[in-house]
């Protein structure tokens, strides 16, 4: 490949070990430092390396589906620690709970993308030059190509052999141009020929696909810095304000998020609606049609009524607000022995099963003789099992019941230690009711009041309908607020990648030659095609070219000597 | 509800289809066996001239060409019976799937049972559709056998009564994402079968080249050569790959609406990604010197195994957000 023109004409630039690349043999001179660097770079950008890295990537992704991941399943990770306390630190040291952020996984995809970029950039330059180049010179011996037809024609006497050859090739060039080929004439003494090439879009698509993958990676990587997600829980009648200090139970900002500059919109939950498949039907109790009816308000604007549904998040000031979960939030009042209210709260109970058996924790820190911790179970449709245990048989409020275990002692919240509001640590507390204690657990339906053990006072399960609510127990929703500026970019690049892939895989790149040689007894016309890359239709394409050109020759007055073109 | 429900009828159709697919499998298997006889007889007749190549038309055991119009194909009796039975079974299968969808009042691909129903239907549909273009009847025993096993297995192990759709599934993306994923699976299945045959054929060609006495199953002699099989496997695989890429993108759009993020390395997402990377590797391997041929065929086989793993094991046993198998 001495001159650049023929180099360009050789087709897309390929890594040296590409199946379509010319085999250059191994004639390696002695290598210096630069030589070794070049050698290393060539290894990294070779097809074989890319292939191995791809396979490694596939293998490396698998453990993340076998072991719970902190990102996708944090509770699973905690559970794993409980179940396998000895194995956990080993796996954790191998970053197996953060596979997709691990050093080894990152190493693979960074190398893969380096290899990809190192391959794409020179190919793009090369392709750019190829796009401006003309189709290559017609090979001297077309018969050496796999797809080759030859036909000998008699030309009318009044038309000279040379001009007949030129006319025949003109017709072929026109035919190829109409079929989308780029054509170039190469005439010599005694022969005329046209060289044609099509399917530059194949390489373009290939380069677009690979570049778009880099785009996806960059969009994810850079966009992640501007992304935040926050979780919040709101009960019917309550609201939340989009502010780090006021609104969120948890908030995960990207590196470049200005947490002080959030738009302070507010979302108030008017009511939560859900339907359950009726008893006796297939899938009874299955919940559906979740709808959080909310009132939203942007600063300085009128409030708006909206509904947040599954698959239909609410968009507010560029954030998307998703409905992630729901549950019951019973209101409980605790009075001291004198009848003074020492505690009144609506407490979110976490659903434990599909029939909404829910668990919650009530912590009464002040006002009683001792600090009080209550672990409650709430059954929207209480039913008693044969074993005597209570369960919920249906998720709606058909027979609501709350049972409570009572602990007295030190809640452990006075020293400033952060405590999970949904869990009670009974260390240092005495169990007064339920479980192993002698007193049975407290049981209350909405509107009922029972005495606390040891004469500590009373507890009331408030009936919300008394306050005008539609149901005796309030509901709450958990919402997830996301800002993801990268998503549209990722989608754009992904669609671009798919488009590029379609072109790269399905546009055939091929060269065609038609050559007319003046002989002693007529005109020899040769047709040849060369596939550049996968091209299952090259042979029919050459046959079709010969057939159509035969018709054009007939119009010129030339007659084929053999009735059918001979097929090699 | 008076009388048997449509779903009962649907299940009846499923088992009818399974029975007929099994018969089709037998017919196709007989066809392959008879082709073996044909190959042996022709070998005896031709004597020493055994090594046939593509385009060599002197011998009766010239491998059948792939790209032959239906009317011009060899009239293998048992293959024709197999195809007729497959069409019949397909009609029952189609009826079963349609009835299930009508009974449920939605697309019939919303739990593992229905995924299997629709997925295998598409495999057979693609097979029958491709028959118009390519003479792939030698894949018939594989396709009908696999379909009978999957369909019967799904009816036994995955069957669930029709229940209302879970909220996250109430999306237009259910129609698109799952359907295209099933379609991709159908093309991958054909590519897989061709890759397996390609490996067997390559082995036979190698052994024949070494003038070995044993060259594996004899019906292989009537099949196209390994290169032709590989080329066709590749064509099916890239169509599957395009559909799979689309599945990934559509799934990400849906996840962004339903779960609040377009990608979260949920177990099913991981496996869909693994499958994508494996087939990307296959396509790369086809273009890498030293990997074309048998090595790349293995990647196609591994890729399809991952697809099946993703559908069966991951759906059923892996914890994740794609918890729609309907099984507990």
Interface residues (C-beta under 8 A of the other chain):
Chain A: X17 X18 X19 X20 X21 X23 X47 X48 X50 X51 X54 X55 X57 X58 X61 X62 X64 X65 X68 X69 X71 X72 X73 X76 X99 X100 X220 X229 X277 X282 X283 X286 X287 X288 X289 X290 X309 X310 X311 X312 X313 X320 X322 X324 X480 X482 X484 X487 X490 X491 X494 X495 X497 X498 X501 X502 X505 X506 X533 X534 X536
Chain B: X161 X162 X163 X164 X165 X166 X167 X168 X170 X171 X231 X234 X235 X238 X241 X242 X245 X246 X248 X249 X252 X253 X254 X256 X257 X258 X259 X260 X261 X262 X263 X264 X265 X266 X267 X270 X271 X273 X274 X277 X278 X280 X281 X283 X284 X285 X286 X287 X288 X289 X290 X291 X292 X299 X314 X318 X319 X320 X321
